[in-house]
Amino acid sequence: MIINQLNLSFICTRTFFHLFDDAVTEKVPYGFFARRTAYTKKFVELSSGTSQLTYPWEKKTAETNWFWKYYLSNVDPLRTDPSTLSGDCLNSLIPFRKSLKLDVTLPWSSDSHLAKGISFEGFFYRHGVALVCTLRLRDCQNIEEAVDRALEARYQSVFSLRSQNGEVMPYSLRALSEQCLDALCQEAINCTNGYTDQLFSVAAVASGDREYEGRVVQQGDDIHQALEALASWNPSWKKTLVLPDLTQNVILIKQQQPGDVLYGHENSRVLWSPRLFVPVAEGRKNYALRWYYRNLVMASMHARSLSAFLVNTNKQSAINGRLKGYAKIARDILLKLQNPVDKSTYRTRSLKVLIENDRDLQTALKELNPRLN
């Protein structure tokens, strides 16, 4: 049973504290994050399309931006004047986005630019940067081949990066991510110093055979085995004889139907929804899965960045007033994402589980509370 496309997004973050030092803020390129007037000016500038930076939401339709829309308390960022929106975005710690133009190929991608199947996005915050690397693994003969290819991308030096002088060098995902994070930090604060977090992954079958439709995942079956492999990233996944309890790693999703599974470990999510990844009809595409996947990636990236910031803030021997105020906002945002109080907030159990299962974050929150209050 063919898997036409498996999407993988790898998220990594780096935290720094340079923009909480007034002396540094005045000298570095992205010091505007620390100054309200400068931030507002830059935010409005992004709407002109003349900057390499963009807003984190896509310029398409509101339906593709559920996370950011509901994160902003049901305010549609595509239909709100930027000068009006800038204050809310500053107070909500909204990042700026940059598409990274890297000449990277994978061994199973074609020479066509559109078929290379890889993209890189950088996100800038006052407290650091985040990177999202998304792979689209196409035309796998079955779920086993899709998982093998994903593991190869995760651990092997399969990324071929062509430099400006034409030299092609092999990179692993970790090495390429580190290089991208270095470049983002250099752009923002003129140095690469910071605390790099563990990779977080989001995977989803985006297109596959109709034969999968209507099938319910069972404990220990081949689909459960594939979901566990993409969540645990175990290179020896085929040798695993006893799989963990399926129900312990399944995360409930809204409007869940038989066959739908959102599977996850502490640093991963895997979405399996045959009713959405099979073709709707000849010549038509089902956009619901693509939208849901994108929102899951954005929500995970944002929560991971704020979590890493709080964990590393707790490691600081002293917390000045600017850092304290910012950390309070980050803490309150995470608590709201963990337990939304009304329908105007983006609600997904995936974020609740992500926040509650992050042991380092929970320790930091407990220890930070008396330091921030």
Secondary structure, DSSP 4 states (H G I P E B T S, - for coil): --EEEEEEEEEEEEE--GGG-HHHHTTSTTGGGG-HHHHHHHHHHHTTT-SS-B-SS-SS-GGGGHHHHHHTTS--GGGS-HHHHHHHHHHTTPPEEEEE---EE-TTS-SSGGGS-EEEEEEE-SSEEEEEEEEEEEEESSHHHHHHHHHHHHHS--EEEE-TTS-EEEE-HHHHHHHHHHHHHHHHHSS--SEEPPPEEEEEEEEE-GGGTTPPP-TTSHHHHHHHHHHH--TTGGG--SPPPHHHHB---TT--TT-EEEEETTEEEEE-HHHHS-SSTT---HHHHHHHHHHHHHHHHHHHHHHHHHHHTT-S---HHHHHHHHHHHHHHHHHHS--STTS---HHHHHHHHT-HHHHHHHHHHHHHH-
